[in-house]
Amino acid sequence: MVALHIAGLPVEEVLLAAVAAASPLIALVGWEISARIKRLKAWVRRRPPVAAPPPEPP
């Protein structure tokens, strides 16, 4: 089987290095998304309930 190479390095090593380099950024993005979801849930909880409109007279 022919091994694939990128710039003289095996593809597996290049992909592993790319994932290792990107993992802190991926973690920060996940952290930011979870923080935004928590803020949205807190905003929904503290928002006053919307009163129902009065019923129409017959």
C-alpha positions in Angstrom: 0.0 0.0 0.0 1.3 3.4 -0.9 1.6 5.9 2.0 0.3 9.4 1.4 2.7 12.3 2.2 2.4 16.0 2.5 5.6 18.0 2.2 7.6 14.8 2.9 5.7 13.9 6.1 3.1 11.2 6.5 -0.5 12.5 6.4 -1.3 11.0 9.8 1.5 13.1 11.4 0.4 16.3 9.6 -3.3 15.7 10.7 -2.3 14.9 14.3 -0.2 18.1 14.5 -3.0 20.2 13.0 -5.5 18.8 15.5 -3.1 19.3 18.4 -2.6 22.9 17.3 -6.3 23.6 16.9 -7.5 21.9 20.1 -7.0 25.0 22.4 -9.1 27.1 19.9 -11.7 24.4 19.7 -11.9 24.4 23.5 -12.2 28.2 23.7 -15.1 28.1 21.1 -16.9 25.4 23.1 -16.4 27.4 26.3 -17.8 30.6 24.7 -20.8 28.7 23.4 -21.6 27.2 26.8 -21.2 30.7 28.4 -23.6 32.2 25.9 -26.2 29.5 26.5 -25.9 30.0 30.3 -26.4 33.8 29.9 -29.4 33.1 27.6 -31.0 30.7 30.1 -30.4 33.2 33.0 -32.0 36.0 30.9 -35.1 33.8 30.1 -35.4 32.9 33.8 -35.3 36.5 35.1 -37.5 38.0 32.4 -41.0 38.9 33.8 -43.8 36.7 32.5 -45.9 38.1 29.8 -49.5 38.8 31.0 -52.3 37.2 29.0 -54.6 39.8 27.3 -57.9 40.3 28.9 -60.7 38.2 27.5 -63.1 39.9 25.0 -66.5 40.8 26.3 -69.3 38.7 24.7 
